[in-house]
């Protein structure tokens, strides 16, 4: 036993050393990625601001000056050329136009006016038309900003050395715990991982529930969530593939039939053939757009995420406000009503749900309008909230209500893709909510989502 413990001790020490080295490299790489990512965000902001300064075929030099000024403060030397390679403005011009106080402050943390390295250029576009190029290169940083980055790296290395020494001191104790307490659940997780690798996503979590969970318990719960998400994703992928195959077969068959009819001389009206083919191509484009919509929605299905507290009144008003002008241009009204209450939910998923319900109401309402209400509600002695979207549109036949949440299902007079309500239902289920429908033909529809 002592031999095994000694071997385990040596193994853990070596493992701790290796893990610290790997971790050191990863954390430094992540830190560098973070710094570089921040710089890229700043660069895209500058790019967008420069493009926004070009209005009605004229450069707004005041806005350009402010943008390049901010670019300097963010650590970039820049200049702008138009399509004829004429210089519009450069950060050097901005530096020379600064007052002495501002210039002195900026020189305390940047080497002005020139940067280092080669310039990288980015094309500038307005309404799809190239208007010039933005040239960028980094300025050399000095002073406290650079010092802080070095301090972070130094302290990171010190932390890793200390953690290695502590790991070595506790390796013997950990080896005993590893042998006695960790082997069983680890073997179980290993077996489950092997099954998942083979495509068997069914994972049964232990029925025993502890009041206080340790790392292995949390790992088991997280692994179970992952297995359930993979199982759901696999089912959705198969279902989506089947639907896509079914939806594409019809337009492709029609296109092929029209082409064969022309080749066989059955159809001589070329314009009619082209109209038929164009109609089916547009149908396939609509299908692809629908797949993109549901792909974005499914991206949120499998992110467990964190709940956030939001003011439901402000949230609904914001989403409704983004569609209000479109609704009013159609000659419809949009009413909202509900108290200002704070709820804990998943804002990203809730936004997709509400936006799809509003789009559905807009598409199938030709007179009257849309009413959105929300409030608290109680269910099984637990407090929750609901959001309702009611329209005065064509309504839904009772025999079709059971199918409206199926992917790619469309009614006889539907012009949509048959995905919006499917996304609503699936996202609501992910959030432990449910969708209720009240509808009558030619009298409108009311969707209520309860959480």
Secondary structure, 3 states (H helix, E strand, C coil): CHHHHHHHHHHHHHHHHHHHHHHHHHHHHHHHHHHHHHHHHHHHHHHHHHHHCEECCEECHHHHHHHHHHHHHCCEEEEEEECCCCEEEEHHHHHHCCCHHHHHHHHCCECCCCCCCCCEEEEEEECCEEEEEEEEEECCECCHHHHHHHHHHHHHHHHHHHHHHHHHHCHHHHHHHHHHHHHHHHHHHHHHHHHHHCCCCCCCCCCCCCCCCCHHHHHHHHHHHHHHHHHHHHHHHHHHHHHHHHHHHHHHHHHHHHHHHHHHCCCCCHHHHHHHHHHHHHHHHHHHHHHHHHHHHHHHHCCCCCCEEEEHHHHHHHHHHHHHHHHHHCCCEEEEEECCCEEEECHHHHHHHHHHHHHHHHHCCCCCEEEEEEEEEEECCEEEEEEEEEECCCCCCHHHHHHCCCCCCCCCCCCCCCCHHHHHHHHHHHCCCEEEEEEECCCEEEEEEEC
